[in-house]
């Protein structure tokens, strides 16, 4: 009987001490922010669809330089077919010069040009972590957050001409010996 009583007291002491500690903590540090509540009857998928369709074209956080605005003139626009039957649609923004909407099957990105050291044309959406890389003979859409390519081997009509010329007249490899004089 004494051991049962002792065990009950031993179990109750930590609970009493914990309740006293909680009572002494100020309300500001004890409160935890609750996740935002959904409007009753509205699904998350509906809220996401509304968010995706809401224009964010007036974003003033991106200030394009003159160099980036010149790069924007070189971006291939329209529907660009990619491998495996995929395609990417690039549309210039109507409200903001130098900004593009890049769409693939179920994703839309608001991208702007970023200068690169390699000479490639690079569009980025830093908020979504996506990047469109346009080379002379092909383009690709990559997700930096997912760490994967969303669309690869995308070739516009201009890039198809460059790719065909590279097949006929390949560039010398950096591993080849330099020509002798």
Backbone as CSV, one residue per row, in Angstrom:
resi,resn,N_x,N_y,N_z,CA_x,CA_y,CA_z,C_x,C_y,C_z
1,UNK,0.824,-1.180,0.000,0.000,0.000,0.000,0.873,1.251,0.000
2,UNK,1.961,1.217,0.826,2.846,2.363,0.882,3.530,2.592,-0.464
3,UNK,3.886,1.502,-1.160,4.573,1.655,-2.454,3.639,2.246,-3.505
4,UNK,2.367,1.905,-3.489,1.409,2.463,-4.438,1.222,3.944,-4.163
5,UNK,1.109,4.306,-2.878,0.970,5.712,-2.500,2.213,6.502,-2.905
6,UNK,3.386,5.934,-2.669,4.640,6.589,-3.031,4.716,6.790,-4.555
7,UNK,4.311,5.778,-5.323,4.330,5.849,-6.787,3.373,6.926,-7.290
8,UNK,2.210,7.047,-6.694,1.234,8.059,-7.113,1.764,9.465,-6.845
9,UNK,2.425,9.652,-5.692,3.000,10.967,-5.371,4.152,11.277,-6.310
10,UNK,4.990,10.276,-6.604,6.130,10.479,-7.497,5.676,10.881,-8.902
11,UNK,4.558,10.374,-9.337,4.044,10.718,-10.669,3.371,12.085,-10.668
12,UNK,2.793,12.501,-9.547,2.067,13.767,-9.480,2.991,14.962,-9.335
13,UNK,4.163,14.797,-8.727,5.070,15.916,-8.484,5.521,16.582,-9.794
14,UNK,5.996,15.848,-10.820,6.398,16.519,-12.064,5.237,17.263,-12.732
15,UNK,4.046,16.702,-12.673,2.890,17.361,-13.275,2.584,18.677,-12.565
16,UNK,2.705,18.702,-11.224,2.476,19.934,-10.479,3.545,20.976,-10.794
17,UNK,4.788,20.528,-10.880,5.881,21.456,-11.179,5.708,22.043,-12.578
18,UNK,5.285,21.234,-13.547,5.087,21.700,-14.915,3.963,22.724,-14.985
19,UNK,2.884,22.502,-14.283,1.774,23.455,-14.315,2.180,24.778,-13.682
20,UNK,3.064,24.758,-12.674,3.529,26.004,-12.068,4.445,26.759,-13.018
21,UNK,5.281,26.048,-13.776,6.177,26.696,-14.742,5.349,27.341,-15.847
22,UNK,4.330,26.644,-16.357,3.484,27.201,-17.414,2.753,28.441,-16.929
23,UNK,2.338,28.449,-15.668,1.614,29.602,-15.138,2.523,30.817,-15.027
24,UNK,3.831,30.610,-14.834,4.737,31.737,-14.680,5.248,32.281,-16.013
25,UNK,5.062,31.576,-17.131,5.520,32.036,-18.443,4.566,33.111,-18.943
26,UNK,5.081,34.249,-19.413,4.201,35.285,-19.929,3.400,34.786,-21.125
27,UNK,2.252,35.374,-21.342,1.342,34.938,-22.389,1.959,35.101,-23.777
28,UNK,2.800,36.117,-23.999,3.376,36.359,-25.325,4.275,35.210,-25.769
29,UNK,5.085,34.669,-24.873,5.987,33.600,-25.263,5.282,32.257,-25.306
30,UNK,4.148,32.144,-24.630,3.442,30.882,-24.600,2.562,30.700,-25.831
31,UNK,2.103,31.781,-26.419,1.193,31.689,-27.555,1.939,31.226,-28.799
32,UNK,1.335,30.312,-29.518,1.893,29.805,-30.765,0.958,30.235,-31.880
33,UNK,1.532,30.767,-32.945,0.704,31.234,-34.056,0.015,30.047,-34.709
34,UNK,-1.282,30.135,-34.799,-2.059,29.081,-35.429,-2.019,29.278,-36.944
35,UNK,-2.070,28.191,-37.697,-2.073,28.351,-39.144,-3.338,29.079,-39.578
36,UNK,-3.276,29.838,-40.665,-4.460,30.568,-41.094,-5.593,29.602,-41.397
37,UNK,-6.772,29.976,-40.952,-7.923,29.110,-41.138,-8.538,29.377,-42.500
38,UNK,-9.023,28.316,-43.113,-9.686,28.435,-44.401,-11.101,28.939,-44.205
39,UNK,-11.589,29.612,-45.217,-12.977,30.023,-45.199,-13.827,28.754,-45.289
40,UNK,-14.858,28.627,-44.455,-15.667,27.407,-44.494,-16.216,27.157,-45.896
41,UNK,-16.105,25.927,-46.344,-16.632,25.545,-47.645,-15.688,25.806,-48.808
42,UNK,-14.494,26.358,-48.563,-13.542,26.632,-49.635,-12.377,25.666,-49.511
43,UNK,-12.098,24.969,-50.596,-11.006,24.002,-50.577,-9.674,24.686,-50.846
44,UNK,-8.605,24.033,-50.384,-7.251,24.547,-50.630,-6.968,24.648,-52.122
45,UNK,-7.434,23.667,-52.889,-7.183,23.682,-54.333,-7.847,24.896,-54.987
46,UNK,-9.022,25.295,-54.493,-9.691,26.476,-55.035,-8.916,27.740,-54.689
47,UNK,-8.412,27.819,-53.448,-7.612,28.978,-53.056,-6.334,29.060,-53.875
48,UNK,-5.726,27.905,-54.147,-4.502,27.880,-54.948,-4.789,28.338,-56.373
49,UNK,-5.914,27.897,-56.930,-6.271,28.301,-58.294,-6.497,29.804,-58.374
50,UNK,-7.138,30.371,-57.376,-7.357,31.817,-57.357,-6.029,32.540,-57.241
51,UNK,-5.148,32.030,-56.410,-3.839,32.654,-56.229,-3.031,32.623,-57.525
52,UNK,-3.097,31.496,-58.251,-2.350,31.378,-59.498,-2.899,32.299,-60.582
53,UNK,-4.207,32.537,-60.559,-4.808,33.378,-61.583,-4.780,34.862,-61.234
54,UNK,-4.449,35.190,-60.003,-4.376,36.584,-59.593,-3.125,37.216,-60.181
55,UNK,-3.273,38.276,-60.969,-2.082,38.871,-61.585,-1.169,39.504,-60.548
56,UNK,0.116,39.261,-60.729,1.112,39.869,-59.851,2.070,40.695,-60.691
57,UNK,1.557,41.194,-61.787,2.381,41.854,-62.784,2.910,43.201,-62.339
58,UNK,2.404,43.764,-61.285,2.831,45.082,-60.837,3.885,44.996,-59.743
59,UNK,4.624,43.913,-59.704,5.655,43.711,-58.699,6.777,44.722,-58.918
60,UNK,7.006,45.568,-57.951,8.021,46.607,-58.101,9.365,46.178,-57.517
61,UNK,9.456,44.964,-57.032,10.689,44.521,-56.403,11.800,44.278,-57.422
62,UNK,11.467,44.061,-58.678,12.468,43.777,-59.696,12.705,45.030,-60.523
63,UNK,13.904,45.565,-60.436,14.293,46.710,-61.245,15.303,46.228,-62.269
64,UNK,14.893,46.205,-63.534,15.750,45.694,-64.589,16.739,46.756,-65.048
65,UNK,17.965,46.323,-65.269,18.997,47.226,-65.779,18.852,47.346,-67.294
66,UNK,19.585,48.277,-67.881,19.557,48.454,-69.332,20.057,47.184,-70.030
67,UNK,21.069,46.543,-69.451,21.606,45.303,-70.024,20.548,44.197,-70.014
68,UNK,19.802,44.088,-68.924,18.757,43.068,-68.824,17.602,43.358,-69.776
69,UNK,17.287,44.629,-69.981,16.252,44.979,-70.945,16.686,44.639,-72.369
70,UNK,17.974,44.761,-72.670,18.497,44.359,-73.977,18.428,42.841,-74.136
71,UNK,18.715,42.108,-73.059,18.606,40.647,-73.098,17.165,40.213,-73.360
72,UNK,16.219,40.957,-72.838,14.807,40.616,-73.004,14.406,40.622,-74.479
73,UNK,15.062,41.422,-75.277,14.754,41.489,-76.712,15.167,40.200,-77.431
74,UNK,16.069,39.424,-76.843,16.583,38.209,-77.472,15.822,36.938,-77.078
75,UNK,14.877,37.060,-76.166,14.131,35.893,-75.673,13.154,35.430,-76.755
76,UNK,13.176,34.129,-77.052,12.230,33.545,-78.005,10.869,33.439,-77.322
77,UNK,9.835,33.951,-77.958,8.490,33.915,-77.385,7.598,33.011,-78.230
78,UNK,6.477,32.616,-77.649,5.523,31.736,-78.318,5.552,30.360,-77.686
79,UNK,4.939,29.421,-78.406,4.910,28.036,-77.931,6.165,27.351,-78.453
80,UNK,6.951,26.818,-77.539,8.214,26.171,-77.888,8.090,24.692,-77.553
81,UNK,8.132,23.821,-78.583,8.022,22.374,-78.320,9.279,21.833,-77.656
82,UNK,9.075,20.858,-76.780,10.174,20.240,-76.035,10.119,18.731,-76.241
83,UNK,11.086,18.035,-75.640,11.105,16.580,-75.771,9.935,15.957,-75.025
84,UNK,9.624,14.729,-75.399,8.561,13.932,-74.769,7.186,14.578,-74.908
85,UNK,6.969,15.366,-75.944,5.666,15.964,-76.213,5.310,17.158,-75.344
86,UNK,6.222,17.594,-74.524,5.958,18.758,-73.659,6.143,20.035,-74.470
87,UNK,5.679,21.131,-73.920,5.906,22.432,-74.549,5.931,23.507,-73.470
88,UNK,6.563,24.609,-73.820,6.643,25.761,-72.925,6.140,26.957,-73.711
89,UNK,5.279,27.748,-73.095,4.762,28.946,-73.731,5.364,30.156,-73.032
90,UNK,6.007,31.022,-73.808,6.619,32.231,-73.256,5.879,33.425,-73.840
91,UNK,5.338,34.236,-72.943,4.557,35.399,-73.338,5.122,36.637,-72.656
92,UNK,5.416,37.696,-73.413,5.877,38.927,-72.761,4.736,39.563,-71.971
93,UNK,5.073,40.148,-70.856,4.082,40.817,-70.027,3.565,42.062,-70.736
94,UNK,2.283,42.286,-70.635,1.685,43.471,-71.254,1.932,44.720,-70.417
95,UNK,2.115,44.542,-69.121,2.249,45.684,-68.218,3.682,46.087,-67.937
96,UNK,4.620,45.165,-68.108,5.988,45.454,-67.691,6.973,44.963,-68.740
97,UNK,7.701,45.871,-69.346,8.680,45.524,-70.366,9.823,44.736,-69.731
98,UNK,10.216,43.631,-70.400,11.319,42.815,-69.902,10.893,41.676,-69.001
99,UNK,9.607,41.559,-68.708,9.102,40.491,-67.853,8.305,39.531,-68.729
100,UNK,8.435,38.233,-68.441,7.787,37.210,-69.264,7.010,36.246,-68.390
101,UNK,5.908,35.732,-68.949,5.160,34.644,-68.324,5.623,33.367,-69.000
102,UNK,6.149,32.429,-68.245,6.610,31.149,-68.769,5.675,30.079,-68.217
103,UNK,4.978,29.391,-69.148,3.991,28.390,-68.728,4.359,27.018,-69.287
104,UNK,4.202,26.027,-68.456,4.299,24.640,-68.876,3.036,23.960,-68.376
105,UNK,2.870,22.696,-68.638,1.585,22.019,-68.431,0.782,22.467,-67.212
106,UNK,1.372,22.518,-66.042,0.585,22.884,-64.850,1.265,23.931,-63.980
107,UNK,2.245,24.630,-64.538,2.956,25.641,-63.761,3.105,26.918,-64.574
108,UNK,3.047,28.042,-63.872,3.251,29.345,-64.496,4.268,30.112,-63.667
109,UNK,5.224,30.710,-64.352,6.270,31.472,-63.695,6.323,32.876,-64.278
110,UNK,6.603,33.840,-63.442,6.809,35.229,-63.862,8.310,35.465,-63.827
111,UNK,8.922,35.556,-65.004,10.374,35.585,-65.073,10.892,36.894,-65.662
112,UNK,12.108,37.198,-65.296,12.792,38.374,-65.826,14.215,37.978,-66.189
113,UNK,14.829,38.685,-67.145,16.188,38.330,-67.555,17.216,38.648,-66.483
114,UNK,18.238,37.799,-66.448,19.359,37.968,-65.536,20.616,37.788,-66.375
115,UNK,21.559,38.688,-66.241,22.785,38.568,-67.035,23.593,37.366,-66.560
116,UNK,24.222,36.701,-67.524,25.050,35.546,-67.197,26.430,35.735,-67.812
117,UNK,27.413,35.132,-67.195,28.790,35.261,-67.679,29.025,34.453,-68.943
118,UNK,28.202,33.444,-69.181,28.420,32.555,-70.318,27.843,33.091,-71.617
119,UNK,27.005,34.100,-71.543,26.362,34.616,-72.744,25.015,33.976,-73.015
120,UNK,24.633,32.979,-72.224,23.318,32.362,-72.377,22.253,33.342,-71.900
121,UNK,21.085,33.229,-72.480,19.966,34.063,-72.036,19.282,33.309,-70.907
122,UNK,19.171,33.983,-69.782,18.672,33.337,-68.568,17.517,34.161,-68.011
123,UNK,16.374,33.501,-67.829,15.222,34.119,-67.174,15.040,33.438,-65.832
124,UNK,14.707,34.217,-64.806,14.541,33.646,-63.475,13.258,34.116,-62.817
125,UNK,12.690,33.233,-62.028,11.605,33.562,-61.112,12.129,33.220,-59.723
126,UNK,12.726,34.200,-59.024,13.350,33.887,-57.737,12.358,33.421,-56.679
127,UNK,11.129,33.895,-56.751,10.130,33.502,-55.755,9.786,32.019,-55.880
128,UNK,9.624,31.543,-57.122,9.267,30.138,-57.334,10.497,29.250,-57.464
129,UNK,11.667,29.850,-57.612,12.890,29.070,-57.749,12.995,28.377,-59.088
130,UNK,12.540,29.050,-60.161,12.584,28.459,-61.496,13.496,29.278,-62.398
131,UNK,14.014,28.608,-63.440,14.927,29.269,-64.355,14.718,28.731,-65.763
132,UNK,14.687,29.641,-66.737,14.630,29.296,-68.153,15.989,29.641,-68.730
133,UNK,16.651,28.650,-69.308,17.975,28.847,-69.874,17.870,28.662,-71.377
134,UNK,18.189,29.715,-72.115,18.083,29.694,-73.572,19.476,29.752,-74.176
135,UNK,19.875,28.656,-74.810,21.151,28.587,-75.497,20.915,28.818,-76.992
136,UNK,21.961,28.759,-77.770,21.815,28.969,-79.209,21.020,27.885,-79.891
137,UNK,21.166,26.628,-79.436,20.524,25.508,-80.124,19.413,24.816,-79.340
138,UNK,19.201,25.167,-78.088,18.114,24.573,-77.306,17.876,25.391,-76.046
139,UNK,16.774,25.109,-75.383,16.431,25.765,-74.123,15.951,24.711,-73.141
140,UNK,15.911,25.101,-71.852,15.386,24.196,-70.840,14.795,24.995,-69.687
141,UNK,13.796,24.414,-69.048,13.144,25.007,-67.884,13.516,24.158,-66.686
142,UNK,14.097,24.802,-65.663,14.562,24.068,-64.491,13.936,24.622,-63.213
143,UNK,13.708,23.720,-62.272,13.232,24.106,-60.951,14.396,23.941,-59.985
144,UNK,14.858,25.053,-59.440,15.957,24.989,-58.484,15.478,24.444,-57.148
145,UNK,14.200,24.666,-56.824,13.664,24.146,-55.563,13.545,22.628,-55.606
146,UNK,13.061,22.101,-56.748,12.908,20.655,-56.881,14.210,19.980,-57.290
147,UNK,15.128,20.762,-57.848,16.399,20.201,-58.288,16.265,19.341,-59.524
148,UNK,15.364,19.720,-60.439,15.176,18.925,-61.646,14.754,19.796,-62.818
149,UNK,14.872,19.236,-64.000,14.434,19.927,-65.206,12.945,19.680,-65.388
150,UNK,12.206,20.741,-65.643,10.771,20.616,-65.877,10.487,20.400,-67.356
151,UNK,11.341,20.946,-68.212,11.225,20.756,-69.665,12.633,20.829,-70.240
152,UNK,12.947,19.911,-71.146,14.294,19.860,-71.706,14.206,19.734,-73.218
153,UNK,15.305,20.060,-73.879,15.399,19.997,-75.337,14.274,20.796,-75.998
154,UNK,13.993,21.974,-75.476,12.995,22.860,-76.067,13.677,23.622,-77.206
155,UNK,13.082,23.565,-78.401,13.730,24.158,-79.562,12.739,25.031,-80.310
156,UNK,13.060,26.328,-80.377,12.256,27.273,-81.164,12.705,27.163,-82.622
157,UNK,11.975,27.742,-83.567,12.402,27.683,-84.968,13.803,28.263,-85.194
158,UNK,14.138,29.353,-84.536,15.480,29.928,-84.686,16.548,28.982,-84.144
159,UNK,16.262,28.331,-83.034,17.217,27.395,-82.449,17.376,26.146,-83.315
160,UNK,16.317,25.754,-84.022,16.398,24.590,-84.914,17.402,24.858,-86.038
161,UNK,17.421,26.091,-86.543,18.374,26.460,-87.592,19.799,26.382,-87.052
162,UNK,20.027,26.902,-85.856,21.364,26.861,-85.244,21.781,25.411,-84.995
163,UNK,20.859,24.580,-84.511,21.166,23.177,-84.236,21.534,22.445,-85.525
164,UNK,20.828,22.739,-86.602,21.126,22.108,-87.890,22.503,22.539,-88.398
165,UNK,22.831,23.808,-88.241,24.154,24.297,-88.647,25.264,23.652,-87.815
166,UNK,25.011,23.427,-86.526,26.017,22.774,-85.679,26.229,21.316,-86.087
167,UNK,25.164,20.666,-86.581,25.322,19.291,-87.050,26.196,19.247,-88.298
168,UNK,25.982,20.219,-89.190,26.740,20.255,-90.443,28.174,20.741,-90.225
169,UNK,28.353,21.707,-89.345,29.662,22.305,-89.077,29.918,22.319,-87.573
170,UNK,30.288,21.182,-87.002,30.487,21.152,-85.546,31.655,22.037,-85.124
171,UNK,31.505,22.596,-83.945,32.572,23.416,-83.379,33.704,22.512,-82.900
172,UNK,34.941,22.996,-82.930,36.043,22.160,-82.443,35.912,21.934,-80.933
173,UNK,36.289,20.757,-80.514,36.239,20.409,-79.098,37.401,21.057,-78.366
174,UNK,37.195,21.375,-77.136,38.298,21.935,-76.347,39.350,20.877,-76.049
175,UNK,39.013,19.604,-76.264,39.953,18.515,-76.041,40.807,18.234,-77.276
176,UNK,40.394,18.790,-78.416,41.180,18.590,-79.629,42.465,19.401,-79.553
177,UNK,43.464,18.921,-80.268,44.746,19.643,-80.332,44.560,20.910,-81.146
178,UNK,45.193,22.006,-80.769,45.062,23.230,-81.547,45.670,23.024,-82.940
179,UNK,45.130,23.739,-83.927,45.660,23.561,-85.285,47.126,24.034,-85.347
180,UNK,47.905,23.292,-86.093,49.328,23.645,-86.242,49.497,24.659,-87.350
181,UNK,50.493,25.520,-87.218,50.734,26.565,-88.232,51.954,26.283,-89.015
